Amino acid sequence: MKDRTPSSNGAVYVPPHLRLRSVVTRSDRSSAVSAVDCKLREAPASLLDSGTIPPPCLDSRSQELLSMGKSRFNSVHYDFACDDGAPVDSWGFSPPANIDLWKRKLALLLRDKEKQELVSREKKDRHDFEQIAALASRMGLFSHLYAKVAVFSKVPLPNYRFDLDDRRPQREVSLPPGLLRRVDEHLGEFLSQKSRFKCFQDNSVSRSSSSGSIATDEGLFEQPELQASSKAVMEKVLWRRSLHLRDQQHAWQSSLDGSEMLEFRKNLPAYKEKDALLTTISQNQVIIISGETGCGKTTQVPQFILESEIESLRGAVCSIICTQPRRISAMSVSERVASERGEKLGESVGYKVRLEGMKGRDTHLLFCTTGILLRRLLVDRNLKGVTHVIVDEIHERGMNEDFLLIVLKDLLPRRPELRLILMSATLDAELFSSYFGGAQIIYIPGFTHPVKTHFLEDILEMTGYRLTPYNQIDDYGPEKTWKMSKQAPRKRKTQIASTVQRLIFTEPDKGVRKVVLATNIAETSITINDVVFVLDCGKAKETSYDALNNTPCLLPSWISKVSAQQRRGRAGRVQPGECYHLYPRSVFDSFFEYQLPEILRTPLQSLCLQIKSLKLGSISEFLSRALQSPELLAVQNAIEYLKIIGAFDESENLTVLGRYLTMLPMEPKLGKMLIIGSIFNCLDPILSIVAGFSVRDPFLTPLEKKDAAEAAKSQFSRDHSDHLAIIRAYEGWKEAERNFGGYDFCWKNFLSVQSMKAIDSLRKEFFSLLRDTGLVDEHSNTYNAWSLDERLIRAVICCGLYPGVCSIVHNEKSFSLKTMEDGQVLLYSNSVNARESRIPYPWIVFNEKIKVNSIFLRDSTAISDSMLLLFGGSISKGDQEGHLKMLGGFLEFFMKPDVAETYQKLRMELEELIQMKLLNPTMDLHSHHELLSAIRLLISEDQCEGRFTFGRQILQQPSKKSTLAAAPNSVSRIESGPGGDNSKSQLQTLLTRAGYAAPIYKTKQLKNNHFQATVEFNGLQIMGQPCTNKKNAEKDAAAKALEWLMGGNQIGHDYINQMSMMLKRSKKDHN
């Protein structure tokens, strides 16, 4: 049982690696519980309390293991005692026969303000989980069964907990012979040189600026600066310009074409409200306009304001910005308004969208996307010179729109002369009015031609249709194919090129029916004059966000009533029409009134970064002022992500890297990848990757040629990377384009011509932004010095996409993937890695994950251990020498201590280098040549020779010499394990004498004809080394299990008897 609704007290689930360790006082238990038994019953040691003192009767090794378990403790656990004083298992629960006892346990959890959850690994509790969970639910608690672990909590629980996963992979890192020595030579030489140029570094940092200048959109928003010698001269110039604008307007209105256009405009419902609108705008700082579909508000209201300002001789100082939710809306509406004014686009009316724009010196009405206005606010928080802001289609409640409203609401008191107009065809006017303190509302009744509505039951009754076997066939015959050739399909979606989008407005040839295949973009304010029939499927594939599991979801969902109304209205814009809803009326009646705002259904990383870039204070406090604020856990997830990638410090302030990221109009992870690529002189391929993931997928996958398309993509990758495939595809297209064969190249390789051109344009834009920050010197080509080093490119990709990392664990025929928040995941079908049965790397970094029916990873690149350790997140020391951890312990690495020390030193020096370069973009990296050589050598020659181990085991680095020295008469594990040739029998004796079941061995044959065995006991799985035969493989697994239990102690009959007695006594205590 699991409920995703937050508890009433506002508490949220905190991931294990973010929790503060709790000190729990346990009841005094005089019986000595050995560390071995703790492992057998309650491994991992993370189930131990941090407040427990190791019993004095344990040997030093057992105390060490117990102490190790305390440091890995994440969850909060309880001890209970019955009323009669009988002990109750502190790590499990008593049988559920006595329901009153369970009530007391859960009641204690509810009363304890410091504790969050109860955890049980007992088999009997798993067996009776449904009964216990039902009781917990009635008491207002949440519960979840994670494989063999039952959890009861005060707050909702996610679908996966890595700290409770017995099969979570741990990585044993191994490097080729001699590699460590060569790396250490480079590192040692660098460290010896460091003191010589340290002074130079300090001076460079002190002279540098922290972040450089923030890039703008090529000055498209800047007011023309008049070089006047006095205020009087400036006013005179503006007066003349205003007179000129008024004369132009009069000339157009008095012309024949102008008169005809004015008559057309007067027939629009919005024109009848012109005087009322202008009066209300002049008297109120904020007004809300709700106009029905087809009333003309989108094209007319901005014109009314502009014409009024020009008539009042304020045209030269008037600056109107009208935001639209989509590119196509901004472009098409600006073209229409310019046409109605008898002008060319770019004169008094212009537009600006990403990568496109038309604006001149005399442009006073600018249509743009919401994101463009937010970029303006980065450099001009007060919108200096802007007189009117119009936010159209506000009902769509996009994240940018909701964010803009909060910013504008804060801006209005500082700019009392600024006018804000909110418009929509289907607006919850009262909600917006109350948000702006009772703002004035104007309703434009409008006129739409009657639209006849048919629901599914009406359609079936009209047609008498019954599904026949013939109609279930998808393959059309010649007759149907001929009829379809008389139709002209037009696609309408945001990811199609602007030139193609404009085709929807063209008239088809005589006798040809135009069919517009549209996503929910068709609900916007664009009018297609010849649309008469609308077919509404009633669904939209929208992104939602599961904050509890930190997973975006892309699932088809029912639309809102408002969206259905908008779709229906498309058919009645210019003449009577019909709308066929392909769902029953009863389904329509169950729709929500309005769509869920985007701010409530998407991750918030980019939004949080914008809030900090605008210096708007606390993120949580700022978002609490939104129309509908996002849930606290979603905000926390975003902040934690930005901390992990280094954009925020622990106080949620922007770091140096974070300030650079605010200058780049892209996702933070792509921005970081771009910055690191520029620092490590491999910018050109990283530009292609970032641009490629900023447009729609350039790789096309036609259903009828899916295999051929996937093979074409694979040939671009060749080495288990979707990102490298984009690089090679772009380079191939660019080469073909120089020879005038770009189109043919795309056709043969299933590439989108529009996407490749968009990538080319974005590469130039991103390069320009980096140049403005100072990270790139356009007069030098050093930023591409290492662009051919594919291993370094992989490392940079890892740096950008981290913490999006998962393990690759191979089995006999395939491999499995696990992430920190989801457990088992799959690769998206169009990934080059999805076609592979074996990937010779231990890790994959991915661009995004998304839940459809399962959780899929999109756009992945395989990486080595060294790439992850050097270019991933921060590293922390584990519980023993040679043990390193990342992501709060989800990623665990075990290696020789000297190898771990080298990784830590390299990582520390690498982070220092990146910080220095960001503080001083012009810094020459030549002084760090030895450090960079060590890093490149390590990532290029790491052959991924390590292995994965599983469960809650703690890996050891056995030393034959030390074992023999400690016990001359014993045999080292390398030969036959701590138990000698009798390791299997000694392990069984140890377990059975203590009352545990005998161990079970599972052996598999490897491809090199070796055998590898796994021993299982009490829910644990411990894997041995590969051996030449099955018998020795089982012995090795048993020896490793004994070594893990005993810590390498000498094994003899007396020791076995002693440990068995301790285990037996402990088992009785627990039972």
N, C-alpha and C positions, 0 to 999 in steps of 0.2 A: 504494500500500500504506500502510495506516495502522493502528496498533494503539493502542487507548485504554488499555491497561494501563500503569500507571506503571512506570518502569524500576526495576531492583532497588536502585539506590543512593538511591532516594527522591526523585530530582529531579523537578520538575514544569515544565510549559511556562509561561513567563512572557510575557504579552502584550508586543508591541513597545513600547508607550508606557510600560511599567513597568520596562523594562530599564535598567540602568546602561550608559552608553556605554563600550565597550571600546577601549583603545588597542592597536592592532595594528601591529606592526613589519613593514613590507613590504620585500621584496627591492629592492635599489637598481636602478632602471630608468633608464638614462641617456637613453633616447629621450623626446622631449617629446611628451606626449599632450595635445592641446588639450582644453579644457573642452567644446568643441562635440562632439568625438568621444566624450567620456565620456557626453555626453547621448544621442548617437545609439545608442551601443552598450549603455550601462548605465543609462539613465534609469529610475527617478528617481535623483537624486543620492544618495538614501539608501543606494545600494549602494557608496558610497565609504567608505573607512576614515577614522576621525577622526584617525589618526596620520600621514596623508600630507601632505607639504608641497607646495603648488602649484609646478610647475616654473617656473624663472625666465624661460623663454622665452615664457610666456603673457602676453597683455596683461592689463591690470587687470580688465577685464570678465570675462574667462575665469577669472582667479583668484578673482574674487568668486563666480562661479557654482560653481566647484569647492569653495570654502569653504562655500558654502550647502549643497552636497550633504553635506559632512562633518557639519554640524549636524543633518541629517535622517537620519543613519545609525542604524539600529536593529539590524539583524542582524549577526552575526559572520561574517566571510569569511576565506578563506585564500589564500595564494599557495603554489604548489608549484613545485619544479624537478625535472626528471628527473635520474637519476644521471649522465647525460652532460653535464649543465649546460644542456640545452635549456630555454628558458623555457616555463612552462605558464601559461595565461591565469589571472590572479589573480581574475577575476570569473566565469569559466566553468570548463569542464573540457576535458581533452583527449579525443579520441575513445576510446570504450570498447574498442577492439580489444585494447589491452594491459591485460588484466585485472589484472596485477600492479601496474600504476600506480594503478589504482582502489583496490586493496587498501591501497596505501601511503597514499593520500589519506585514506581513511576511518580507517585505523589512526592516522594523525596526529591526526585529530579525536578519537578515543577517548583518546589519550594526553594531549592538551592539556586540563588541568584548568580553564582559564579560558574556553575556547571552547565554544559550544553547537551551532552548526549550520554547514552549507555551503549556499550559495545559488547556483544557476546559471540564467541566462536564455538559454543557448545552445540553438539549435534542435536540434542533434544530440543534446544531452543529453535533451531532451524526447522525441525520437524513440526513444531507447534507455532510456527511464526504467524500464521494467519490469525490464530486465536489471540496471541499477544498483541499483534498489530491492531486488531479490532478494538481491544481494550485501550491501547494507546490512543487510537483515533478518537474514541469517546471521551478521553481525557484531554483532547486538544493537542496531542503530540503527533509527530510524524515518524514514519518508520520506513525502512528499506532493507531488503535482503541482498547483500553483495556476495554472490556465490556462497561461500561458507561462513559469512559474517553477517550477523543481524545487528542493526543499528536503530536506536530509538532516540529521537532528538526533539528539541523545542522548536527548531526551525526546519523548513523544507530541506530535503536532501536531494543531491544530484543523482543522476543515473549511474555515475561511476566515481569511485574514490581510489586513486592510485595507492594511497597509504594502506588500503585494505585488500589490495590485489596480491594474492599469493603467487601469481604467475607473471608479475611485472619483471621485464627483463633488466638485468644488470650487466654492465659491459666490462669485460676483462680486456684491457688494452695491451697490445703487444706491438713492438716496433721491430723492423728488420735489424739484423746484427750490424753494428757499426754506425747506424744512423744517429743514434743518440750522441755518440762521441763527436761526430762531425757537427751536429747542431750545437753542442756545448762549446765547441771550438769557436764558432761564429759568435755565440752569445758571450763567451768569456772575453773575446776581443772587443766586443761592443761595450761591455761593462768596464773594461779597463780604459777605454777611450772616453767614457761618459764624463768623468771628472774634468777632462780637458776642455770640453765644449759646454759644460754645464752653465758656466758664466754667460756664454753667448746665448744659450737658450733662455736664461732668466731675463736677460736684457731684451730679447726678442719679444717675450711674452709681455713684458711691461710696456713695450712700445705699441703693442697691437691693440686694436679695438676688439670689442667682444663679439660683435656679430656682423659688422658691415651694414650697408644700407639695404633696406627692404625693397625688393623689386616691385614694380608696378606694372599695370597693363599698358605699357607703352604710352603713358600719358593721355589715354583716351578720356579720362575724367578730369583732367586738369583744366582749370579756367585759363583762357588766354591772358597772359600778363602784358598789360599795356605799358610801354615805356614812356609814360607821361611825366612831365616835369612838375606837375602840381595836381592837386585834387580837382581843381576847376577844369583843367584840360581833359582829365579822365572823364569827368561827367559830361563834358561837351562831346567827346568821342562816342560815349554810350548813347547820348541823346540822338546823335546823327544816325547811329545804327538802328535805334528803335524807330526813328522816322522812316528809314529805308525799309525795314521789315513791315511797317504798317502800309506803306505805299505798295509793296509787293502783294500784300494780302488783299488790298482793295482792288488791285488790278486783276488778280485771279478771280475774285468773286464777281466782278463786273463783266468778265469775259463770257462768251457763249458756253464754253465747256465748264467754266466755274459755276455758272448759273444752273446748268443741268445737274452738276454734282451736288450743289446746294439743295436743289429740289429733292434729289434722291435722299439726302441726309435728313431733310425735314420729315420724311415719311417714317423715319425710325422712331420708335417709342422714346428712346433716350433724348432725342432732340426736343421733344415736347416738355421735358423736364430741365432744359438747359438753364433757364433763369433761376429756377429753384436750386439747382445744383451749385451754380456759381455763387449765389448768395450764401448758401450754407457753408461752402468752402471758405468764403471770405470771413465768416463769423465764427468758425470753429476750427480748432487746430487738428482735430481728428474727426473724420466722418466715415461712415460705413455705407456702401452702396450695395444693395441686393437687387439684382435685376434678372428677370427671367431670360431664358435662352433666346437669343435673337433680338434682344432689345437694342443692341449696338453700343453697350457701355464700354467695351474694350477699345473700340476705335474712336468713339465720340468724346468720352469724358476727357482723355488727355488733350484732344483737339480743342474742346471748349476752354480749358484752362489756358492753353497756348494762345488761342485767338483773343481771349479776354486780356491777357497780359500784353499782347502786341497792340491791341486797340487802346490800352491805357498807357502806351509808350513806355512799357517796362519790358519789352521784348528782349532787349539786349542784355538785361540782367536776369532774365527768367531762365531757370534751369530745372527741367522736369525729368525725373527718372521713373520709368514705368517697368516694373519687374514682371517677368513671365516665368512660369515653372519650367518651360522647355525651350530649346533652341528654335525649333520650327515655329513656335508661337511668336517668339520675339522677332524672327526674320519676316514672317508672313504679315504680321500686324503692322510692322514698320513700313513694309512695302505698300500696304493698303492705305495707311494714313498719308504717306507721302503722295500717293496717287490722288487721294481726295483733296490734297492741297495744291495739286498741279505742279509738283516739284520732283526733282530727281532725288532718289534716296541718298542721304549724306549731306543734304543742305540743312534745312531747319529741323528735319526729322532723320534720325539715324538709329543704328542698332549695334550692339556689341555682344557677341557670344564667344565662347572659347575658340580660338584660332581664326575667327572671322569677325569682321566689323566694318561698318561704314559710318564715319563721323567726321564732320568738318568743323572749321572754326566757328561757323554760325549755327551749329546744331544746338538746339535748345530743348528738344524733346528726344530723349534717348530710351529706346526699348532694349532691355538686357535681361539676362537670366539672373536669378537671385544670387548665385555664387559670385557673379561679377560685382554686384553692389557690396557684398561682404568683403571682397578683395579691396574695394575702395575704402571701406571702413578701417582696414589695417593701417593705411597711411593717413587717413583723415577721419578721425573719430567723430568730428562734429559736422561732417558733410558740408564743409565751407562752400558757399556759393550756390548750394542746392536750395531751391525754393519749394518744390513739391516732390513728394515721394508717393507713387501709386503702386500698391501691391495687388496684382490681379490674381484671379483664381485662388484666392486664399483658402477656399474650402478644401483644397487638396491636402492641406496640412503637412506639406513636406518638412523635413527636418530643417532645411535652410530657412524656410519661411517662418517656422516657429521661433528659430533662433533670431532671425531678423526682427521679429516683433518685440522680443525682449530688449534687444539693443536699441530699437527705435523708441520704445517706451521710456527707457532711461535717457535717451537723447532729447526728447521733447521739452523737458524743463530747461535745458541749456539753450535750446533754439526755439524760443516762443514764436518766431515768425515762420518757422517751418510748418508746412501743411502735410498731413498724412491721410491718404485716401485708401481704404481697403475695399476691394470689389470682388464679387463672386456671383455666379448664377444661382447657386444653391448654398446659401450661407446661413449658418446658425447665428443670425445677426445678434441675438441677445447675448450670446456667449462672448462675442468680440466687444460688444458695447460695454458690458460690465467690466471686461478686462481693462478697457481704457477709460474707466471711471464714468460710465454712462454716456458714451459718445453718441452723437446724433446719427440716426439711421434714416436713409432715404430708400424707398422702394420704387423701382421702375417696373410698372406692370408688364410692359412689353407685349409683343404679339408673336405668336408662333402659329403656323397653320395647324389645323387639327391633325392629330396623329392617331390612327386607329390602333388599339392595342390588342394583341392576341397572346394569351398564355397557352401553355402546352396542351391543356385539355381542350381549349378552343380549336387549336390547330388540328388535333386528332379528330375532333367532331366534324370540322369542315372538310377534311380530306378523306376521312374514313380509312386512314392509313393503318396498315398492319404490316409488320416486318416479315418479309418473305426470305426464304433461303437465298434467292437470287440477289436480293439487295444487301445481303451480308458479305457478298464478294467484293473485295477492294479493287480488283483488276477490271478497269472499265473496258467495255467492248468498243468496236469502231464507231457505232452510232453515237454513243455518249462522248467519245473523244472528239468527233466532228462538231458536236454541239458546243463543247467547251472551247473550241478554237474560235468561236464567235464571241468570246468574252475576253476582256482586257483586264487581267488582274493588276491591282495596285496595292503594294504593301505599305502599311503606315505604322511605323514604330520608330522609337527614338534613335536606334542604333544604325539606321540607314542613312546614307550620305544625303546632304542637303539637296543636291541636284535631283536625286531620285525621289526624295520626299515631295519636291515641288510637282512631280508628275501627277499627284492626286488631284491637283486643281485643273489639269488640262481636260478638254472635252474629247471624248473618244470619237472615232470615225462613225459615220452614219451606219446604223445597223449593228453596231458593236456595243455591248453592254459593259460598262465599267464596274468592276467589282473591287471594292477596297477591303483588303484584309488588314484589320486593325487590332492593335492591343488597346489597353485602356487609355492610350494617348488620344483616342477618338472622343473622349469626354471633354476635351478642352474647347477653347473658344473659337476654333477655326471653323469656317463655314465652307462646305463643299457643295456648290450650288446644285449639282445634279444628283444628289443622294435623296432617294425617295423611300427606299426600303432598308430597314435595319434589322439584323438578326442578332439577338442578344443571348449569348450562352449563359450569362449570369455569373460567370466566374472570372477571376483574375489570379494570375500566378504572382503572388506578392511575397516579398521577403519579410519574415518576422524574426524575432530574436528571443531565444530562450536564455534569459540571463542566468538562471540557476545552473544550467549546464554550459553556459558561455558558448552557445552554438547558434549561428544563423540558420534559419530554416527557409526553404523555398517550396511552398506547398500551394496547390490550387485551393482557393477559398471563395466563398460566396461574397459577392459585392454588397455594397450598402444600397438602401433605397434611393439615396441621392444619386449614386452612380447609375442606377437603373434609369432614373428619371433623365439624367444627362444623355445616356445612350439613346433613349427614346426620342429625346429632343433633336437629335441629329437628322431625323427624317422629316421634320416639319419646319426647317429653316426658311425655305423659299417656296414651298408648295405643300399641299396636303400629302401625308405619307402614311406608312404603316410600319409598326414595330412588332416583330415576332419574338416573344420571350420564350426561350426553349426550356422552360421550367414551369411547374404549376403555380397557380396564384397563391396557394397555401405556403409554398416555399418563399415567395416574395414577401408575404406577410411576416415571415420569421426573420427577414433581413434586419440588420442593425440600421438605425436611421442614418448614421454617418460613418465614414471609414475611420478606422483607428489611425491616429496621427503617426507619421513616420518616426517621430522622436521616441515613440513608445515601442517601436518594432524593429529598430536597427541598432547595431553597436555604436558607441558614442565617442570613439577615440579621436576622430578628426574634430568633432564638435568641442570636446574638452580642450584640445590644442588651440582652437580658435578663441575660446573663452580666455585662456591665459595670454594669448598673443595680443588681445585687445585690453588686457589688464582690467578684467571685469571682476576680480576678486575671487572668492571661494567658488569652486565649480558647483558643489552641491547646493550652496545657497543661491547661486545665480540660476541654476536650472529649476529650483523650487519656485521661481517666479514665472515659469512658463505657463501657457494656457492650461496645459495638462503636463505636469512634471513627470519625468521618467522614474521608474522604480530605483530605489537606492542601490540595489545590487548591480544594476546595469551601469550606474555611475561609478561604483567601486571597481567593477571589472575594467572599465575604460582607464581609470586612473592607475590601476595596478599595471595594466599593459604598458602605459606610457612610462611608468617607472622602470619596468623590466627592460625596455629598449633604450633607456637612458635619456628620454626627453624631459622627464620630471625628476626632481630630487625627492628626498623623503618628506619634504614639507610641501610638496605639490607645486613647487616653483619651477619655472622653465630653466633648464640647464643650457649650456652653450649649444649643445646639439639641438635641444628643443627650439632655441631661437632660430637656428638655421631651418628647421623643419617648418616653422611658421611661414617662411618665405617661399616655400614650394607648394604649389596648388595641386597636391596629390595626397594619397594615403600616407600616413607617417612611415610605414614600413618601406614603401617605395622611395620616399624621400631619403630615408636613412641609407638605403642601398645606393642611391645616386651619390650621396655625400661620400660614403666610404669608397665607392668606385673612383671618385675624383682624387681622393687622398692616395689610393694605391695605384694610380696611373694606369687604370684599365677602364677609362670612362666610356669609350666608344661602344663596346658591347653592352655595358650597363645602361647606357642611354636607350639602346634598342629594346632591352628588356622592360624598362620602366615605361617607355612609350607604348610598347606592345600591350602592356597590361592596363594602360589608361584608355584604350579604345576597345571596341568589340573584338572578339577572337578572330585573328586573321586567318586561322585554319578553318576552312569550310568542310563540312561533313555531309554531303548529300546522301540521303537514305539509300538511293539506288546504287551508290558507289562508295559505301562506307569503308569497305576493306581497302580499296585503292587509296582513298583519302588518308586513312590511318597509316598506310605504308609510306605515303609521301611525307607525312609528318615525321615518321620514324627515321627516314633517311636524313632529315635535317638534324635530328638529335644525335643518333649513333651512340650516345654514351649516357643513357638513362637521365635525361634532363629535358623537360619541356621548355625551360628558359633558354638553354643553348639552342634549341630548335628555332626559337624566334630570332636569335642572333643570326643564324645561318640562313634562315629564310629571307630576312631583310637584306643581308649582304648579297645573296643570290639575285634578289629582285633589283637591288640597286645597280648591280653589274649589268643585268639585262636591260635596265632602263637606260643606261648610258649608250647601249647599242640599239635603242628603240625597240626592245623586245620585252618590255615589262609586262604588257598585257598577256602575251603568249606564255611567259614564265608563270604568271599567276594561274592561267588556265590549266597548264600541264600539272601544276603542283597543288591544285585545290586551295589557292590563296585568294583572299578578298583584295581586289585592286584598291577599293576605297580605304580599307584598313591599312594597307601598305603606304598609301599616300598620307594618311593621317599620322602614321608612325613617323614618317619622314618629317612632317611639319612639327610634330611634338618634340622630336629630337632637337630641332633647331631652337624651339622655345625653351626647353629645359636647359640646353647649353647656355642660352642667353641669361637665364636666371642664375645659373652657377657662376657665370662670368660676373654678374652684378654683385654677387656675394663675395667675390675675390678668391674663391677656391680654384678657379681655372684662369689661366693666362692664355688668352686667345692668340698671342704672338709667339707662343711656344707650344711644341707638340709633345712635351714630356708627359702630359696627362694620358697619353696613349702608349707609353713606353712598354707596358706589360699587357697590352690588350690581347696578345696571342697566348697568354698563359691561362689555359682553361682551368687548371686547378685553382689558381688564384681567383678566377672569376666565380668558380663554385663557392669559394670561401666568402667572397663578397656577397653572393646571393644568400648564403647562410646567415651572414651578419644582418642583412635586411629583413629576412623572413622570420628569424628567431623572435618569439618562442614557438613559432609554428613548426615543430619538429616531432617526428615519430620514429619509433624503432622498426627495423626490418628483421624479422626472425624467420629463417627458412626452415621448412620441413622437407619431407622427401620429394614432393612434387611442386610445391609453391612456396609462398611466404605469407606471413601475417604482419599486420601493422597495428601499433598502439600509440595513442596520444595521451597526454597528461589528463585531459578533461573528459575524454570519451571512451577510453579503453580501445576495443577493437574497432577499426575503421576500414574503409575500402578506398581504392583509387577510382577516380572518375574515368569513365570508359574512353574518353578522348585523350587521356594522358598516354604518353609514349611508354611510361612505366607499367601501365595496365596490361600491355601486350607481352610483358616479360614474365617468364616463369622463375627467373632467378636474377637478383640484382646484387652485384659484387660489392656492395657497400652496406654498412650497418645502420645508416640513418637516412631519412628523407626529410627535407624541409619543403614546405608547401605554401602556396600563396593564400589559399583560403580553404576553409572547410564549410560544408553546407549539408544540412539534413534534408533529404528528400523522403525516401522510405528508410534508408540507412544513412549513416554519416559518410560522406564522400570527401576526399581530398582532391583539390583541383590544382593543376600546374605545379608539379613537383620536380625536385632535383635531388639526386642521391649524393650524399657527402660522406666523408671519412670521419674517423674519431678525431683526428687532429684539427680538421676544419671546424668541428663543433666545439672542441675544447678551446680553441684560440679565438674563434670569431662568433661564438654563441654568447650566452649571457654570462653573468658573473659566476665565478667558481668559489666554492667554499670547501674547506677541509672536512673530511669525513671523520669517522670514529676511530680510525687507525691509520697507520702510515700507508701511504699509497692509495688512500681512499679519497676521491674527489666527488663533489655533488653539484648539481645545477638544478634550477627550478624547484628549490625547496626540498630536494631529495627525490624528485621523480626520476631524474637522470643520475645514475650512480656509476662511477668508473673506478675500477680497481687496477692497479699497476704497481710496478716496482717503485719504491720510494724515490729513487733518483730520477726516474721518469716523471713522476708527479711533480717533483721539485722543479724540473726543467719547464714543464707546462706552466706552472704557476709564475715562474720568473718571466717567461716569454709573454704571458698574458698581462702581467703587471706593466711591463715595458711597452707593450703594444697599446694598452689603454692610455698610458701617459703620452705616447706619440700622437695618438688621435686627438687627445685633448689639446696638446700644444699646437697641432696643425689647425684646429678649429679656432683657437685663440689668435693665431697668427697665420692667416691663409697663405701669405707669401713665403712662409718658411721653406727652406731648401731641405729635402730629405736626405741629401747626400751624406750628412753626418750620421745618419742611421742606417747606412748601407749594410753593415754587419748584422744588425738586428733583422732587417728585412730579408737578408740572405738566409738567416736561420729559419725564419718563418716560412719562406717560400720553399726551402729545402725540406722542412718537416711535412708541409701539406702536399708536396709533390711526390715524396717517396714513402708516405704512409700507405702500406699495402693492405690495410684493414685485416691484419692477421689475428686480431683478437677474437673473442667469442662471447656469446651471451650466456649468462646463467640465470636461473629463475628462482622464484620463491623468496623466502625470507632468510636465505643463507648469507653468511658473511664470508666472503672469499679470503683465503689465506695465501700468502706467498711462502710455501714451505721451503725450508732450507735444509738440504741433506746434511751439510756440515754441522749446523747447529743441533739438529736432531741426534746425530750420532754422538756429538760431544756431550749432550745431556744424558744420553742413555746408550752407552757403548754396546750393550748386548741387544738393543732393539734394532729393528730394521726400518729404514726410512720409508716414507710413503711413496717416494718415487719408485722404489723397488717393489714393495708389496704392501705399503700402508702401515699405519700405526699398529694394526693387529697382525702384522706379518702375513703369512700364507693363510691364516685362519681368520681373516678380517670378517668374512661373512658370518661365520659361526659366532664370533665374539660380539658382533653387532646384534645378532638375534638373541644371544644369551642376555646381553645387557637390557634389551627391551622386554623380552618375555618374563624375565625374573621380576621386573618391576610391574608387570601386569598389562603391558602394552601388546598390541598385535604384532605378529612377526612381520618383518619388512618384505616388500614386494619388489621384484626386479623387472625392469623393462629394458630390453636390449634391441638396438637397431643396427643394421649393417650400413656402413657409409660407402660412398662411391669409390673410395680407395681400397675397398675390401677390408677395412678395419671395422671394429665393433665399438659401440659406445653404449654404456648402460646407465640407467637412472634408477636409483633406489627410492622407494616411497615408504614412509611410515608416519602415522599420525598427521596426515595432511601435508607433509613436507615432501619435496622432490629434490634430490641432490644428484647432480650429474657427474660422472667420472670422466677421466681422460680416454681418448681413443686407444684401443689395444688391438693386438693382432688376432685375438680369438675371443669368443664370447665369455669363456670362463674368467679370463684375466680382466675383462672389462667389468664384470660384476664385482670381482674382488676390489678393483680400483674404486668403484663407486662406494662399496662398503667401507673401504679404508678412508675415503674422503669424508664419509658421514661420521666415522669414528673420530677422525681428526677434528672435524667441526665441533663435535660434542665435547671432546676431551681437551681440545686446544693443543694437541700434539704431545700430550703426556705419554709416558711409557705405559703400555697396556700389558697387564698381567692378570692372573686369576684373582689375586687379592684385590686389585683395583676394580676389576669387574664386579666382584661381590660387594665391595664397599659402595660403588655407584649404584648398583641394583637396589641395595637396601635403602639408599637415600631416595631413589626414584619411587620405590614402593611406598615408603612413609609419606612422601609428598603426594602421591596419588590418593592415599587414604584421606589425607587432610583435605584435598580438593573435593573428594566424593562425600 
